[in-house]
Amino acid sequence: MQISFTGIELPSAGAVAFFVAKDKPFAGQAAEADSATGGALSKAREVSRFTGAKGQSLEIVAPHGLSVDRVLLLGLGDKDSFSECDCLELGAAVVAQLQMSGSENVAVIADNAGLDAALLAEGVRLRSYRFDKYRTKETEAKKPSLKSVALATSDATAAGRFIERASVAEGVFLTRDLVSEPANILYPESFAAEIKKLSALGVEVEVLGEAEMAKLGMGSLLGVGQGSEKESQLVVMRWNGAGQDDQPIAFIGKGVTFDTGGISLKPGEGMEQMKWDMGGAGTVVGLMKALAGRKAKANVVAVVGLVENMPSGNAQRPGDVVTSMSGQTIEVLNTDAEGRLVLADALWYCQDRFKPKFMIDLATLTGAIIISLGHEHAGLFSDSDELAERLFKAGQVTGDKVWRMPLHENYDKQINCATADMKNIGGRPAGSITAAQFLKRFTNDVPWAHLDIAGTVWSDKDLPLSEKGGTGFGVRLLDRLVADHYEG
């Protein structure tokens, strides 16, 4: 979608969008438009019960006295100022309302009650994404009509600020693309090939195959993928945006490109959604694109473990014991608790090789986190109060919300094991917590946070900033964390 910035004036064609405060009369260009229609916009507000409350919208088609196709009114509520997330969602609402309307162009009158035109434009861009590459029979009536959005503003800096953040949206889009791809297209080797494309932005990419991982002793990760015909991969990405001697920060992603559950087979209903069980890796890759695209002044390491969890004659069995890279042994009681096995080796490898300031892992790890937090927050587990607080605040600003959950040694007894050093499940009680306790055993006391994004990486309904499908959750969250605290 084409996004531009213009001076403040009513358009002569297409659609126009105004933001309206709750129970307040029209002002500025909206008042001019109302006058041109002989008060028809005010009458429409009155008869439709549109008050300007937050979340309200009203579309007036072909208003007499104006040459535009339609007028869109969007409620601001009764706020005096608007957060970054508010502005993003208001910009996105323009697209959500008009994308399929028939109008090809819309002018958004952005100078209103402290709204940031650059953020409105970013919201427009985020909401314009569609994953439609496999829709070959879609009729014109079902395709978006909206092709361009012009932000009408007196802010001369808005366009520059929007351009500066363009790479962050590109990172979000890459993440959405990756989690949306079917597993016959995106599997460990093809995923690794996609990651290699980041080299064009200056990201150093290294791919380890099964032979290299076997030499390193990654029995935990390799056990997950041994039932698949697709070779497992470990991909390392490095962005060197700071001084050569600056200690890096690290992000680690679970990349199970399809999760059948293995021998502990999942129910058939809904299994098709397990194409996005690589969502943690998808977020990490999108983050690296965002950071490299905006030339972040930080040294960043990212590691993603890419596997396919399939049942076969060579698949891992319940009761198998594997030896991780750390030397710790794991009894695999349930082959569907596989993400933690992948992360165990990826975490250990990352801290052992790169000696980072901290590690943050992201994973669609447990269904239990959805029972706890629904689809509003990702679960945050951390042994660092500072890191946890910074993540929480970044989530409040960006809208990628996280909620801290407990860690405590008392939960360890659920994963202690008579056969090996630990078992990979701890039972139904505190399922997300025991999974995090398991991961902590592979951090080697490096400051660490774990984000369980099982409830936020995909949505079965439209959201303010995205259509139904991949959300891109976590890219803007972690980009903001880096920008606010870890750039020179």
C-alpha positions in Angstrom: 0.0 0.0 0.0 1.3 3.5 -0.9 1.5 5.8 2.1 2.2 9.5 1.7 2.1 12.8 3.7 0.3 15.9 2.5 -0.7 19.3 3.7 -4.0 19.7 5.5 -6.9 20.1 3.0 -10.0 18.3 2.0 -9.5 15.9 -0.9 -11.5 16.2 -4.1 -11.9 12.4 -4.6 -11.6 9.1 -2.8 -12.5 8.9 0.9 -11.7 11.1 3.8 -11.3 10.1 7.4 -11.7 12.3 10.5 -11.1 11.6 14.1 -13.8 12.8 16.4 -13.6 13.3 20.2 -16.4 11.9 22.4 -19.5 14.2 22.7 -17.6 17.1 21.0 -18.6 19.0 17.9 -16.7 18.8 14.7 -13.6 21.0 14.5 -11.2 22.0 11.8 -11.5 20.2 8.4 -14.3 18.0 9.8 -16.3 21.2 10.6 -15.7 22.5 7.0 -16.8 19.2 5.6 -20.0 19.2 7.8 -20.7 22.7 6.6 -20.3 21.7 3.0 -22.9 19.0 3.4 -25.3 21.3 5.0 -24.9 19.6 8.4 -25.5 16.1 7.0 -22.5 14.7 8.9 -23.8 16.0 12.2 -27.2 14.5 11.3 -25.6 11.2 10.6 -23.9 11.3 14.0 -27.2 12.0 15.7 -29.3 9.3 14.0 -26.6 6.6 14.2 -25.8 7.2 17.9 -22.2 7.8 17.0 -20.8 9.8 20.0 -17.1 9.6 19.2 -16.5 6.9 21.9 -13.3 4.9 21.6 -13.7 2.1 19.0 -16.8 3.7 17.3 -16.8 4.3 13.6 -19.4 5.7 11.2 -19.2 5.6 7.4 -21.2 8.1 5.3 -21.3 7.1 1.6 -21.4 9.8 -1.2 -22.3 12.7 1.1 -24.1 15.5 -0.7 -22.0 18.7 -1.1 -18.6 16.9 -1.1 -16.9 15.2 -4.1 -15.5 12.4 -2.0 -16.7 8.8 -2.2 -17.3 8.5 1.5 -16.5 10.1 4.9 -15.2 7.9 7.7 -15.6 9.1 11.3 -13.5 7.3 14.0 -14.1 7.8 17.7 -11.3 9.1 19.9 -13.0 8.7 23.2 -12.5 11.3 25.9 -8.7 11.2 26.1 -6.6 14.4 26.0 -3.5 12.6 24.8 -2.8 9.4 23.0 -0.1 6.7 23.5 2.0 5.2 20.8 -0.3 2.1 20.8 -3.4 4.3 20.6 -2.1 6.1 17.5 -1.1 2.8 15.8 -4.6 1.4 16.4 -6.3 4.5 15.1 -4.3 4.4 11.9 -5.0 0.7 11.5 -8.7 1.3 12.0 -8.8 3.4 8.8 -7.5 0.4 6.8 -9.8 -2.1 8.6 -12.9 0.0 7.8 -12.0 1.0 4.3 -9.8 -1.7 2.9 -12.8 -3.5 1.2 -15.0 -0.5 0.8 -14.6 0.2 -2.9 -12.6 3.4 -2.4 -9.1 3.3 -3.7 -7.7 6.3 -1.9 -8.2 7.9 1.5 -7.0 11.1 3.0 -6.6 10.9 6.8 -6.8 14.3 8.6 -4.2 13.6 11.1 -3.8 16.9 13.1 -6.2 16.2 15.9 -5.9 16.1 19.7 -2.2 15.2 19.8 -2.2 12.4 17.3 1.2 11.5 15.8 0.9 11.3 12.0 4.0 9.1 11.7 2.5 6.5 14.2 -0.9 6.7 12.4 0.9 5.9 9.2 2.8 3.0 10.8 -0.6 1.6 12.0 -1.9 1.9 8.5 1.0 -0.1 7.2 0.8 -2.8 9.8 -2.9 -3.3 9.2 -2.5 -3.4 5.4 -0.7 -6.8 5.5 -2.5 -9.8 3.9 -1.2 -13.3 3.4 -2.9 -14.1 0.1 -0.3 -15.6 -2.1 -2.1 -18.9 -2.4 -5.6 -17.4 -3.2 -5.7 -18.0 -7.0 -9.5 -17.8 -7.4 -10.3 -14.7 -5.3 -12.9 -12.5 -7.1 -12.3 -8.7 -7.4 -15.1 -8.1 -4.9 -13.1 -10.0 -2.3 -9.8 -8.2 -2.9 -8.9 -5.0 -1.1 -9.8 -1.9 -3.0 -7.7 0.5 -1.0 -4.4 1.3 -2.7 -3.1 4.5 -1.1 -3.4 6.5 2.2 -2.4 10.1 2.5 -1.8 11.5 6.0 -2.8 15.2 6.0 -0.6 16.9 8.6 1.3 20.1 9.4 4.1 18.1 11.0 7.0 18.4 8.7 9.0 15.7 10.5 6.3 13.0 10.3 7.4 11.5 7.0 11.0 11.2 8.1 10.1 9.5 11.3 7.8 7.1 9.5 10.6 6.2 7.1 13.1 5.7 10.0 10.8 3.0 11.4 9.9 1.3 8.1 12.3 -1.6 8.7 10.5 -2.5 11.9 7.2 -3.1 9.9 9.3 -5.1 7.4 10.5 -7.3 10.2 6.9 -7.8 11.4 5.8 -8.7 7.9 8.6 -11.2 7.5 7.5 -12.9 10.8 3.9 -13.0 9.6 5.0 -14.5 6.3 7.0 -17.2 8.0 4.4 -18.3 10.5 1.8 -18.3 7.7 3.6 -20.6 5.3 2.5 -24.2 5.1 4.9 -26.8 6.3 5.4 -28.3 2.9 6.9 -25.0 1.9 8.6 -24.0 5.1 10.7 -26.8 6.6 14.1 -26.6 8.4 16.2 -26.4 5.2 14.0 -24.0 3.3 13.6 -21.9 6.5 17.4 -21.7 6.8 17.5 -20.6 3.1 15.1 -17.8 3.9 17.2 -16.6 6.8 20.3 -16.5 4.5 18.6 -13.7 2.6 19.3 -11.4 5.6 22.9 -11.4 4.5 21.9 -8.7 2.0 21.3 -6.4 5.0 24.7 -7.2 6.6 23.6 -10.0 8.9 26.2 -12.8 9.2 24.4 -16.1 8.8 25.8 -19.5 9.7 23.9 -22.8 9.2 24.8 -26.0 11.2 23.4 -29.3 9.9 22.9 -32.5 11.7 26.5 -33.7 11.4 27.8 -30.5 12.9 25.3 -30.6 15.7 26.1 -34.3 16.5 29.7 -33.3 16.9 28.7 -30.7 19.4 26.6 -33.2 21.3 23.2 -31.7 20.7 21.3 -34.9 21.4 18.3 -33.1 22.8 17.6 -31.1 19.7 18.5 -33.9 17.3 16.2 -36.3 19.0 13.2 -34.2 18.1 13.8 -34.2 14.4 15.0 -37.8 14.0 11.6 -39.0 12.9 11.4 -36.6 10.0 12.8 -36.9 6.5 13.7 -33.2 6.7 17.2 -32.5 8.1 17.2 -30.4 11.3 19.2 -27.1 11.2 20.6 -24.7 13.7 21.0 -21.2 12.3 23.1 -18.5 13.8 22.6 -14.8 12.9 25.0 -12.0 14.0 24.4 -8.2 13.6 27.5 -6.2 14.6 26.3 -2.7 15.0 28.4 -1.6 18.0 32.1 -1.8 19.0 34.0 -4.9 18.2 34.6 -5.7 21.9 31.0 -4.9 23.0 29.4 -7.9 24.6 26.4 -9.1 22.5 22.8 -9.5 23.5 21.1 -12.7 22.4 17.8 -14.0 21.2 16.9 -17.7 20.8 13.9 -19.1 18.9 12.0 -22.4 18.9 11.6 -23.4 15.2 9.4 -26.5 15.0 8.2 -26.1 11.4 5.5 -28.7 12.0 4.5 -30.4 15.2 2.5 -33.6 15.0 3.5 -34.4 18.5 5.6 -37.3 17.3 4.8 -40.7 18.7 2.8 -38.8 21.4 0.5 -37.9 18.5 -1.7 -34.8 18.8 -5.4 -35.1 18.0 -6.2 -34.6 14.3 -8.6 -31.7 14.8 -6.7 -28.4 14.6 -3.4 -30.0 13.9 -3.0 -27.9 10.7 -2.3 -25.0 12.9 0.9 -26.5 14.0 2.6 -25.0 11.0 3.1 -22.0 13.3 4.9 -23.9 16.0 8.0 -22.2 14.7 6.6 -18.8 15.8 9.5 -18.1 18.2 12.1 -18.6 15.5 9.9 -16.5 13.1 9.9 -13.6 15.6 13.6 -13.8 16.1 14.3 -13.7 12.4 11.9 -10.8 11.9 13.6 -9.0 14.8 17.0 -9.4 13.1 15.6 -8.0 9.9 14.2 -5.0 11.8 17.5 -4.3 13.6 19.7 -4.7 10.6 17.3 -2.6 8.5 17.5 0.4 10.8 21.2 -0.2 11.5 20.8 -0.7 15.2 23.9 0.3 17.2 24.1 -2.9 19.1 25.8 -6.3 18.8 23.1 -8.9 18.5 23.3 -12.7 18.3 20.3 -14.8 17.3 20.1 -18.6 17.3 17.2 -20.6 16.0 16.7 -24.4 16.2 14.8 -25.7 13.2 13.2 -29.1 13.3 10.2 -31.1 12.2 8.5 -33.3 14.8 7.1 -36.3 12.9 6.2 -39.9 13.8 8.0 -42.6 11.9 9.9 -45.9 12.4 12.9 -43.8 13.4 11.1 -41.3 15.6 11.9 -40.6 19.2 9.9 -42.8 21.6 8.4 -42.0 25.0 10.9 -43.2 27.6 14.0 -42.5 25.5 16.9 -40.8 27.3 18.9 -38.1 25.4 22.1 -36.3 26.3 22.1 -32.5 25.7 25.0 -30.4 24.7 25.4 -29.4 28.3 26.0 -33.0 29.3 22.7 -33.2 31.2 20.5 -36.1 30.4 16.7 -36.0 29.8 14.1 -38.7 29.9 11.6 -37.9 27.2 8.3 -38.9 28.7 6.2 -37.1 26.0 7.5 -36.4 22.5 5.0 -33.6 22.2 6.9 -31.6 24.8 9.6 -31.1 22.2 10.1 -27.3 22.0 12.0 -27.3 25.3 14.3 -30.0 24.0 15.2 -27.9 21.0 15.7 -24.8 23.1 17.9 -26.7 25.7 20.7 -27.2 23.2 20.2 -23.8 21.5 20.4 -21.9 24.8 23.5 -23.8 25.9 25.2 -23.4 22.5 24.5 -19.6 22.6 25.8 -18.9 26.0 28.8 -21.2 25.6 30.0 -19.7 22.3 29.0 -16.0 22.5 29.0 -15.2 26.2 26.1 -12.7 25.9 24.9 -10.1 28.4 21.6 -11.8 28.5 19.5 -14.3 26.6 15.8 -14.1 25.7 14.1 -17.1 24.2 10.8 -17.1 22.4 8.7 -20.2 21.9 5.1 -21.3 21.3 5.9 -23.6 24.2 2.8 -24.6 26.1 -1.0 -24.7 25.8 -1.0 -24.0 29.5 0.0 -20.4 29.0 -3.2 -19.9 27.0 -5.2 -21.2 29.9 -3.4 -18.8 32.2 -3.3 -15.6 30.1 -5.6 -16.2 27.1 -4.5 -14.4 23.9 -3.9 -11.0 25.5 -0.4 -11.4 27.0 2.6 -13.6 26.4 4.0 -15.3 29.5 7.2 -13.8 30.8 9.6 -15.9 32.9 12.9 -14.4 34.0 15.7 -14.7 36.6 16.5 -11.0 36.1 14.2 -8.4 37.6 15.8 -5.7 35.5 15.3 -7.6 32.2 11.7 -8.5 33.2 10.8 -4.9 34.0 12.2 -3.6 30.8 10.3 -6.2 28.8 7.1 -5.4 30.6 7.4 -1.7 29.9 8.3 -2.3 26.2 5.2 -4.4 26.0 3.0 -1.6 27.5 4.3 0.9 24.9 4.1 -1.3 21.8 1.0 -3.3 22.6 2.9 -6.6 22.5 2.0 -7.2 26.1 3.8 -9.6 28.5 2.9 -10.7 32.0 5.5 -12.0 34.4 4.9 -15.5 35.8 6.8 -17.1 38.7 9.9 -19.2 38.8 10.9 -21.1 41.9 13.0 -24.0 42.8 10.0 -25.7 44.5 8.7 -26.5 41.0 11.8 -28.4 40.1 10.6 -31.5 41.9 8.0 -31.9 39.2 10.7 -32.4 36.5 13.2 -34.3 38.7 13.6 -37.8 37.4 14.8 -41.2 38.8 16.1 -42.4 35.4 18.0 -39.3 34.1 18.9 -35.8 35.3 15.4 -34.5 34.5 12.3 -35.4 32.6 10.7 -33.3 29.9 7.3 -32.9 31.4 6.1 -32.1 34.9 2.5 -32.9 34.7 -0.6 -30.7 34.3 -0.2 -28.5 37.3 1.9 -25.3 36.5 2.7 -26.7 33.1 4.1 -23.4 31.7 6.2 -22.8 34.9 7.7 -26.3 34.9 8.6 -25.8 31.2 10.4 -22.6 32.1 12.2 -24.3 35.0 13.4 -26.9 32.6 14.8 -24.2 30.3 16.5 -22.4 33.1 18.7 -25.5 33.6 20.4 -24.7 30.3 21.2 -21.0 30.8 24.3 -21.6 32.9 23.3 -18.6 35.1 23.4 -16.1 32.2 20.7 -13.5 32.8 17.7 -14.9 30.9 14.1 -14.4 30.0 11.7 -16.8 28.4 8.6 -15.6 26.5 5.9 -18.2 26.0 4.1 -16.8 22.9 1.7 -19.7 22.3 -1.3 -17.5 22.7 -0.1 -14.5 20.8 1.7 -15.5 17.7 -1.5 -16.4 15.8 -5.1 -15.1 16.0 -8.3 -16.8 14.8 -9.9 -13.3 14.5 -9.0 -9.9 13.2 -7.0 -7.8 15.7 -6.5 -4.0 15.7 -3.1 -4.3 13.9 -3.5 -7.5 11.9 -6.0 -9.6 10.1 -6.8 -13.1 11.2 -3.6 -15.2 11.0 0.0 -14.4 11.9 0.3 -11.4 14.2 4.1 -10.8 14.1 4.0 -10.6 17.9 7.3 -9.8 19.6 9.2 -8.0 16.8 8.2 -4.5 17.9 8.4 -5.5 21.6 12.1 -6.6 21.3 13.0 -3.9 18.9 11.8 -1.4 21.5 13.7 -3.2 24.2 16.9 -2.9 22.2 16.4 0.7 21.2 15.6 1.9 24.7 18.3 0.1 26.6 21.0 -1.6 24.6 22.2 0.7 21.8 25.3 2.8 22.1 
